[in-house]
Amino acid sequence: MINKILVPTDGSPNSLIALDYAMYIARKLSASLTGLYVIDVNLIQGPMLTDVSGSVGMPPYEGFFDAIEKSLDEKADFILKEFQERCVKGSVKSDVKKIIGKVSSVIIEEAQNADMILMAKKGEHFHLKEGGLLGSVAEAVVRNSGKPVLITPENFMEIESMGLAYDGSDSAVKALKLSLNLSEKNAWPMTAVIITNDSKKAASLSAQVEDANQPDPDEPPLTDCAIVNLSGKESDEIIRFIKEGSVELMVMGAYGHNRLRQLLLGSTTSLVIHKSPIPVLLIR
């Protein structure tokens, strides 16, 4: 079950939306939040500032890097103070951490003490970073944390129902288990979306979902779960389903069966998150 949620924050508008989602879900699950601000070590010690100062004809003066670190430290304190103030106002239990290091590496390490990571798809320096549709930090966290990662959109809306993209892969099986738990806990009706042109495969996958939702034939189903069978390109069909407005949260495995996708963050996963107007919960 999800009791502790790690929320990386940088004070950007998107990270504040992520905090709104974090507080909303924490209240639903009686969970606590940890606000994490990572002071990027590259902004203190790396060649970036030396290159910038040199390009404007101003070599670093004595104490230059100390002054930069102090400024970043003060900014972190301000942002984390606002984080806690919002949590207090929202009646959510929280603590905060401030750590110097490589952003993605620190998030992944700190996530070992959490049950889920919740973060914005685009942060303060998104435009400066290399990477795919998710941005380098979010993609590295999804790929390496081993924890469920909820990627939030740019606008907040309350969650009243949820969807699950199910393809029978290992990550999808884990996503199904977590989805049923969340659906049951929050009374969120759930729709499992199965995308295949193979009718026999569709029937087999549907049976897997039904069995997971009703493990004991003599007992009622765990939750209200509908199954929708679609055919077409995975990413297109999932995005179309989301944009129909039937659900406010989409859950999916971060990887499918295709081995090529395991070398990169799955193309379907990246496209869905990039185009989704609702939060997407990814399971490794």
N, C-alpha and C positions, 0 to 999 in steps of 0.2 A: 504493500500500500504506500501511497505517497504522503509522507509526513513532513519532509524537509525539501524545500524548493530553493535552488540557487538561482539568483537573479543578477547576472552581470549588468552593470549600469555605467553609463558614461555621461549622463545628464542631458543627452540629446532628446528632442521631442519623441523620437521613436522608442527610446528606452523608457520614457515616462509612460507611453502607451503600454509597453511591456509590463511595467509595474502595476498599471491598472488591471491588466489580465492576471498578474501574479496575485494581487490582493483578492480579486474576485474568486479565483480558484482556491486560494488558501482558506477563505471563509467557507467555501463549499466542502472542502476536505478536512477542515480543522487542522490545517498544516501551518508551519511557520516558514518565514522567508529569511534568507541570508542575502543581503545586498553586497555585491562584490565590485569594488573599483580597482582596476589594475592600472597602475602607473607604468606605462610602456617604457621598459628599460632602454629601448632604442632612442627615445626622446631625451634621455639623460646622458647616456654614455656613447651612443652610436655615432656613426659618421655624419648623420643627418644634420645636426646642429652645426658641426664644424664646416660642412659643405655650405650650409646656408649663410653662416657668418662670413665665410671666405668669399662667397659670391657677391656680397655687398661691400667687400673691402674692409671688413671689421673682424680681425682675428679674435678668438675667444680671450677675454681678459681674465685675470686671476679671480677665481670665485664665480666665473661665468656659469659653470655647470651646477655649482651649488645653488645659485640663484634660480636657475631653471627648475631644479628639483624642489626647491622650496615653493615656487609658484605652482607647480603641479600638485604638490602635497596639499597646499591650501585649497586648490580647486577640488581635489578629491574629498577633503573634509566637508566642504560646502555641499557637494552633491550627495554624499552619504548622510549628512544631516537632514537634507530635504527628503531623502528616501525614508528615514526613520520617522520623520514628522508626518509624512503621508500615511505610513503604516499605522501610526498611533491614531491618526484621525479616522482611518478605515477599520480600526479595531482588529488589527492583524499583528500577531506576535512576530517580532523581527530582531535580527542583529545585523551588524555590518562588518566588513573586512576591507582593509586597504593593503594591497601588496604590490611591490615593485617586481616586474618580470616581463616575460614575453606573454602577451595577452592570452592567446589561445592556450598556451601551456599551463598558465596559472588557473584558468577556468577549468580545464580538464582535471588538474590535480585537486582543486577544491571540490569538484563535483563528486569525488569519491566519498565525501561525507554527506551527500545529498541523495534524494530519491529521484529528482528530476531537475533539469535545467530549463529555465525559461528566459528567452532573449529575443531581442528585435532582429529582424533579418538585415537591417541596415543601421549601423551605428554612426557616431559622430564623424569618423574618418573613413566612411565607406568609400568615398570617391578617391581616396588616396591609395587604397589597397588593391593588390592584385588578387585575382581569384575568379570563381565562377559566378553564377547567378545569385548565390547566397552571400557572397563576400567571403574573404579568406578566413576570418575568425569563426563565423558561424559554421562554415563548411568543415573546418578542422575540428571543431567541437563535436559536431554530429558524427564525424568519421571516427574519432578516437576516444570519446568519453565513455562509451559503453553504457550510458544512461539515457533514458527517454529525454528528448529535447523538444520543447515546444517553441516554435518560431512564430512570432506575432506579426500581424500586419500593421498598417499605418493608422488604422482607426479601430476604436474599441466598440464591441457590441456584446451584450450578454449572451451566454450560451444556453440554449434551451433544447438543443438536439445535436446529435453528432453522427458523423459518417466514418466508415472504415473501408479503405481500399484493400481488398483481400485477394491474394494470388496463391496462397498455400506455401509460400517460402518460409524459411525459419523465422525471419524477422516479422513476417505477416502473422504467423502463429502467435508470436509474442505480443504483437499489436492487438490481435483479437482478444487475448486473455486480459490485457490491460483495459481495452475498450469496454468489455463486458463489465469489468469491475467499476469503471468510471460511470458507465450507464446506470448500473444498479445503484451505486452509491448516491448519485445525484438525480435519479429519476429522469435522465435524459434519454428519450427514445433514440434508438440507434438504427442506422441503415448500413448494411454491408453491401459494398459495391464490388461486383465480380465482373471483370472484363475479359472476355475470351470469345473466339468464334467457334470453339469446340463445345458442342452441347453436352457431351459426356463429361468433359472437364468441368463445365459450369455446374452440372448436377453434383459431381463429386465435391467441389468446393462449397457449394450450398449446404450439402450434408455435413461437412466439417463445421461450418458455422452453426448449424442447427444443433449438432451434437454438443458443441462447446457451450451453447446457451441453455441446453437442457441435459446436463450430465446424468441426471436420474430421471428415467422415463416416468416414474411414479410421482415425481414432483413437478410443479409448474416451472416454466422457463425462468431464468435468472432475471431477464429484463425484456422490455418491449423491443424486439429486433426484427426489422424487415430486411429482405434480401432483394437486391436489384441486379439482374443480369444484363450486361451491355456488351456490345461488340464494337470494335474499332481500335484506334490507337489509344493506348493507356492514358497518356498525359492529356490528350484532347478530351477523352470521356470523363476523366476525373475532374478536370477544370470546368467542363460543361455542367456536370452534376453540382459542383460547388456553386457556380454562378446562378443556378436555378433558385438558390436561396432556401433550400430545404433544411440545411444544417448550418450551425455556427462554429463547428469544430471538425476538422478532418484528421483522422489518424491513419498512418500508413507505415509500412516497413521502409527503412532507408534504402534497402537494396531488394531487387527482384532476383529471379533465377539466372538471368543473363550474366555470364562470368565477366564480360567486358565492363559491365556496370560496376563490378566490385573493384575495378581499378580506379574508378572515379566515383564521385557521389552520383548515384543513379540519375540518368538524364530525366526520367519521369519525375523523380523526387524533386530535382532542381527546378524543372519547369513548373510543377504544381506550386511550389513555394513562391516562386517568382511572380506567378500570376494570381495567386489565391488572395481574395479579399478577407479571408478568415484565417484564424490560427491553424497551423498544421503541426501535429504531434508526431515526431519521428521516432521509430524504435529500431535500434540496431539488432 
